[in-house]
């Protein structure tokens, strides 16, 4: 492999992982276009390498957020029941089923939630008073917020779709999970993004194992992307601690629009 390609894969991993760590999305929406258009990988190879990069990001970010009391490990494990099932089924079906119907759902869901986060009320879920089922520590304010979960069954069912879509396309299911946790289940934004960072590693592992068994992963590309992803995670976790909730919501709405746009362009054959 040429040095310029190695440097490119490292930079791709760093950039995608940095943004993925900030917003709990894994970085797949960045990996896929670059790997297919610039590095010439097939869609299935790009999806496989993307999942490896997401796994490397999640391994470090999940540990950091859990150690600092930001992520909700219990909630993450609960939702991963549905997400992992979806990821395994999606990896198996990727060679046989067109994913256009999931893409339509994805686009509508993303744009709806982008509008809610960009133009909705600025107050985040949770409060500092009373007794609650869970708490999240916010390094920016130095306070802990208490919150209670809503719509557990519906949230789990939606995460099945997130896992299915993530595994079939290589796009991290965090772009679905974060809005589900925040808007549908009442989880504060920082807890939602950090919990998603933890969850997507489990999802990516489930899907990448299937790709590895099928011999789809180009190992050299995956190795350098994974190294870059880990480095990007180290920066992203530190930066996220200094962002306030309103900023995360507004920036995340931009990420959702970008995600919906990339999927639409893919459906139109542009990407």
ABEGO torsion letter per residue (X at the ends): XBAAAAAAAAAAAAAAAAAAAAAGAGGAAAAAAAAAAAAGBBAAAAAAAAAAAAAAAAAAAAAAAAAAGABBAAAAAAAAAAAAAAAAAAAAAAAABBAAAAAAAAAAAAAAAAAAAAABBABBBEBABEBBABBBBBAAAGBBBBBBBBGAAAAAAAAAAAAAAAAAAGBBAAAAAAAAAAAAAGBBAAAAAAAAAAAAAAAAAAAAAAAAAAGABBAAAAAAAAAAAAAAAAAAAAAAAABBAAAAAAAAAAAAAAAAAAAAAAAAGAX
